Amino acid sequence: MTSASHAIFPAPPASGADLVDRHWAVDAMPIALRLATLAAAEKAVAPLVDPALRETAHTLATAYELAALLGRDALRSGSTGMTPSLERAALRVGAERANLLHRALGLQPGTDAEGLLRHAVRMCALAAVAGPTSVAHTRAWLQQGPVADRLEQAAQAAADRAAQATAEAAAPLWTIWRQLLLHPDPVTLDGLVAQLAALREQRRGVTDLTPSTNETELRLRFQQFVRERLADAAGLLAVGLRGRADPRSIALELTAQCTAARSASTGDPNLDLLAAWLELAALTTLGPQLTAQT
């Protein structure tokens, strides 16, 4: 009778890692395969090459991201108590494991410039949520020659496209976000604020999202709207890091901007997920200011 009741009513999760492991997307993969994949990622000094291992690592990274997002509301609310604390711990654990697996996979060959820049900033967002150790590992990964070279080329290609459209070059938004999430020093932060101001100057008002019969044009307009909202969110994070505004007001407005970005990116699941992680990373980065406020 006791064993039957335990089967129906399993014990509550004992930790954030336990909560992550119970998530349906993670639990769908056998434990032994999960452990072997994580071990391979831990040992990797170069991108994984075995096709089967790469596929498993990619699937598991996605599962950990989904499991981690269980803690989104708990991070937003800052609620106390056992359940919110476990959910925030699950958020950190899932982000840490997903970040580890993505680093082991490396930058996907054949990915376009936009895709590379988005992927790199998503890894930085995962690292920011996971904590200082993951931030340090991600910073070191970004400095590896092949990675740094590909991202530099991608950033230059994006800047060249922007210059053709606006007759003015500017640092790509994803590059700015990436630096914001890696704990910039005051001088670097001032430079990022100036770059965000340059991006704002290039805008021609708020992008129009009225219905259009041209699906390609409408998709591009929605993508531009998402970038504008995420640029505003980056500006809010920069202001918060400077300590020149009420951090709670900054956090609320930042969440609103990222929510608007996600609403406009529903046709692009990767962009939607990126916007979600940028919000969580920004809130985590602002954490000390939020905690210190009386």
HELIX and SHEET records of a PDB file:
HELIX    1   1 THR A    2  ILE A    8  1                                   7    
HELIX    2   2 GLY A   16  ARG A   22  1                                   7    
HELIX    3   3 TRP A   24  ASP A   27  1                                   4    
HELIX    4   4 ILE A   31  LYS A   43  1                                  13    
HELIX    5   5 PRO A   51  ALA A   68  1                                  18    
HELIX    6   6 LEU A   69  GLY A   71  5                                   3    
HELIX    7   7 ARG A   72  SER A   77  1                                   6    
HELIX    8   8 MET A   82  LEU A  105  1                                  24    
HELIX    9   9 ALA A  113  ALA A  130  1                                  18    
HELIX   10  10 PRO A  132  LEU A  142  1                                  11    
HELIX   11  11 GLY A  145  THR A  166  1                                  22    
HELIX   12  12 LEU A  173  LEU A  180  1                                   8    
HELIX   13  13 PRO A  186  GLU A  201  1                                  16    
HELIX   14  14 GLU A  215  ARG A  242  1                                  28    
HELIX   15  15 PRO A  247  ALA A  264  1                                  18    
HELIX   16  16 PRO A  269  THR A  285  1                                  17    
HELIX   17  17 GLY A  287  ALA A  292  1                                   6    
END                                                                             
